[in-house]
Amino acid sequence: QEAREPPQGVRSIQHFAVDPAERYVYVEPIPAFGIGIIDVASGRFLGQWPMPQPAEGSLLARRQAIKEAKGNQLHSKRNHGVAARPNSTEVWMTDDNWGFLHVWDVATLPPKYVEAVPLFEDINQPIYDFSWLNFSIDGKYAYASNMVLDADTRKVVTKLNGLNEASIEVQGKDGKVVRTGHDGGSGLDTWIEGYDLSA
């Protein structure tokens, strides 16, 4: 798909993630539904790419056809979370309306849409506080709503109630914090060897 400039008069973004090399910022263009990319060095908006229509007969298409299956749009817009997966070329985005995660491959420009990942199979299941998205430091697990997904298989492996937009991974060694992840879905890796939190 070709990149599109933001609609006339609409040049805002909501939420963003930074790739591990800090070359690009991945954003949610408003009010469009898709991915936007900004070049960090130049500050240039490289364009936005819309989310493709779901394949006929897919779970997403079937869910969209059932009015009662629509989510509660916690943030009055379809997507509210974007995250760069560490140790990969993937960017994942939330779909508040329908309980899906959308995966993009951003190894090249234009980015390539990969797939829609359901957080649940039952179209009648209510969405649990679905908003932001994050990954483990090594990129092996994705955290969305109260679900933990294997990021390679893109399957839900367990539920972990209590997850929220402020959750981050913290690793300790000998009673000290040595490594932390980032909230908000940035794929950056933070080492703080020797740093100890105050009591």
C-alpha positions as CSV (number, residue, x, y, z in Angstrom):
1,Q,0.0,0.0,0.0
2,E,1.1,3.5,-0.6
3,A,1.6,6.0,2.2
4,R,-1.0,8.6,2.7
5,E,-0.6,12.1,4.0
6,P,-2.8,12.9,7.0
7,P,-6.2,14.2,6.1
8,Q,-6.4,18.0,5.6
9,G,-6.7,19.7,9.0
10,V,-5.9,16.6,11.0
11,R,-2.2,16.2,11.9
12,S,-2.3,14.8,15.4
13,I,-1.0,11.6,16.8
14,Q,-1.9,9.6,19.9
15,H,0.6,7.3,21.5
16,F,3.9,6.2,20.0
17,A,6.7,3.7,20.3
18,V,10.4,4.1,19.5
19,D,12.3,1.3,17.7
20,P,15.3,-0.1,19.5
21,A,17.8,1.7,17.2
22,E,16.0,5.0,17.8
23,R,15.7,5.6,14.1
24,Y,11.9,5.7,13.8
25,V,8.9,6.6,15.9
26,Y,5.7,4.6,15.2
27,V,2.5,6.5,15.8
28,E,-1.2,6.2,15.7
29,P,-2.5,8.9,13.3
30,I,-5.7,10.6,14.4
31,P,-8.4,10.0,13.2
32,A,-7.1,7.4,10.7
33,F,-6.8,3.8,11.7
34,G,-3.4,2.5,10.8
35,I,0.3,3.1,11.4
36,G,2.3,6.3,10.9
37,I,6.1,6.5,10.9
38,I,8.3,9.5,11.8
39,D,12.1,9.6,11.0
40,V,13.9,10.7,14.2
41,A,16.9,12.3,12.6
42,S,15.0,14.5,10.3
43,G,11.8,14.8,12.2
44,R,10.0,14.1,8.9
45,F,6.6,12.4,8.9
46,L,7.2,9.6,6.4
47,G,3.6,8.8,5.9
48,Q,0.7,6.7,7.2
49,W,-0.5,3.3,6.1
50,P,-4.1,2.3,6.7
51,M,-5.2,-1.0,8.3
52,P,-6.4,-3.3,5.5
53,Q,-9.9,-4.6,5.4
54,P,-10.2,-8.1,7.1
55,A,-10.3,-11.1,4.8
56,E,-13.8,-12.4,4.0
57,G,-14.8,-15.1,6.5
58,S,-12.0,-14.3,9.0
59,L,-12.7,-14.0,12.7
60,L,-12.3,-10.2,12.6
61,A,-14.7,-9.9,9.6
62,R,-17.3,-12.1,11.4
63,R,-16.9,-10.2,14.6
64,Q,-17.4,-6.9,12.9
65,A,-20.6,-8.2,11.4
66,I,-22.2,-8.7,14.8
67,K,-23.1,-5.4,16.4
68,E,-23.2,-6.9,19.9
69,A,-19.6,-8.1,19.6
70,K,-18.2,-4.6,19.4
71,G,-16.0,-3.5,22.3
72,N,-16.7,-0.6,24.6
73,Q,-14.2,1.8,23.0
74,L,-12.7,2.8,26.3
75,H,-10.9,5.7,24.7
76,S,-13.5,6.8,22.1
77,K,-11.2,5.6,19.3
78,R,-10.4,2.3,17.7
79,N,-6.8,2.0,18.7
80,H,-5.1,3.3,21.8
81,G,-1.8,1.3,22.0
82,V,1.2,0.7,19.9
83,A,4.4,-1.2,20.8
84,A,7.7,-2.0,19.1
85,R,8.6,-5.6,19.8
86,P,12.2,-5.9,21.1
87,N,14.6,-8.0,19.1
88,S,12.4,-8.0,16.0
89,T,11.1,-5.8,13.2
90,E,7.5,-6.0,14.4
91,V,5.2,-3.2,15.6
92,W,1.9,-4.3,17.2
93,M,-1.2,-2.1,17.6
94,T,-4.4,-2.5,19.6
95,D,-7.9,-2.6,18.2
96,D,-10.2,-1.5,21.1
97,N,-13.3,-2.0,19.1
98,W,-12.9,-5.7,18.4
99,G,-10.4,-7.2,20.8
100,F,-7.5,-7.7,18.3
101,L,-3.9,-6.9,18.0
102,H,-2.6,-5.9,14.6
103,V,1.0,-6.8,13.6
104,W,3.1,-4.9,11.1
105,D,6.6,-5.8,9.8
106,V,8.5,-2.5,9.6
107,A,11.8,-3.9,8.4
108,T,11.3,-1.9,5.2
109,L,9.3,1.0,4.0
110,P,6.5,0.8,3.2
111,P,5.7,-1.4,6.2
112,K,3.9,-4.7,5.6
113,Y,0.7,-5.7,7.4
114,V,1.1,-9.2,8.8
115,E,-2.0,-10.3,10.6
116,A,-4.8,-9.6,13.1
117,V,-4.3,-11.5,16.4
118,P,-7.4,-12.2,18.5
119,L,-7.2,-11.8,22.2
120,F,-10.1,-14.2,22.6
121,E,-12.1,-16.5,20.3
122,D,-15.5,-16.1,21.7
123,I,-17.1,-13.1,20.0
124,N,-19.5,-12.6,22.9
125,Q,-16.8,-12.4,25.5
126,P,-16.5,-8.9,27.0
127,I,-13.3,-7.0,26.6
128,Y,-11.4,-6.6,29.8
129,D,-9.8,-3.1,30.2
130,F,-8.3,-3.3,26.7
131,S,-6.1,-0.3,25.9
132,W,-2.3,-0.3,26.0
133,L,0.2,-2.9,24.9
134,N,3.7,-3.9,26.0
135,F,6.3,-6.6,25.6
136,S,8.8,-8.4,27.8
137,I,12.4,-7.1,27.6
138,D,13.4,-10.0,25.4
139,G,10.4,-9.6,23.1
140,K,9.2,-13.2,23.8
141,Y,5.9,-12.1,25.4
142,A,3.3,-9.5,24.6
143,Y,1.0,-8.1,27.3
144,A,-2.4,-6.7,26.3
145,S,-5.6,-6.4,28.4
146,N,-5.2,-9.2,31.0
147,M,-3.7,-11.5,28.4
148,V,-0.1,-12.7,28.0
149,L,0.7,-13.9,24.5
150,D,3.6,-15.9,23.1
151,A,4.9,-13.3,20.6
152,D,6.2,-15.9,18.2
153,T,3.1,-18.0,18.0
154,R,0.8,-15.0,18.7
155,K,-1.3,-17.2,20.9
156,V,-2.6,-16.4,24.4
157,V,-0.7,-18.5,26.9
158,T,-2.2,-17.2,30.2
159,K,-4.2,-14.5,31.9
160,L,-2.6,-12.1,34.4
161,N,-5.2,-9.8,36.0
162,G,-3.8,-6.6,37.3
163,L,-1.9,-5.7,34.1
164,N,-2.3,-2.0,33.2
165,E,-0.7,0.7,31.1
166,A,1.8,1.4,33.8
167,S,3.1,-2.1,34.1
168,I,6.8,-2.7,33.2
169,E,9.3,-5.5,33.6
170,V,11.9,-5.1,36.3
171,Q,14.8,-7.5,36.7
172,G,16.8,-7.8,39.9
173,K,20.2,-9.3,40.9
174,D,21.5,-9.6,44.5
175,G,18.7,-7.5,45.8
176,K,19.3,-4.7,43.2
177,V,17.4,-3.6,40.2
178,V,19.7,-4.1,37.2
179,R,17.4,-3.9,34.2
180,T,14.0,-2.4,33.3
181,G,11.7,-2.4,30.4
182,H,9.7,0.5,29.2
183,D,6.0,1.2,29.6
184,G,4.1,2.6,26.6
185,G,5.5,-0.1,24.3
186,S,8.9,1.4,23.3
187,G,11.3,-1.3,22.3
188,L,14.2,0.3,24.2
189,D,16.4,-1.8,26.5
190,T,17.4,-0.1,29.8
191,W,20.4,-1.3,31.8
192,I,20.9,0.3,35.2
193,E,23.5,-2.0,36.6
194,G,24.4,-1.0,40.2
195,Y,21.3,1.2,40.7
196,D,19.3,0.3,43.7
197,L,15.8,1.6,44.4
198,S,15.4,3.5,47.7
199,A,13.4,1.7,50.4
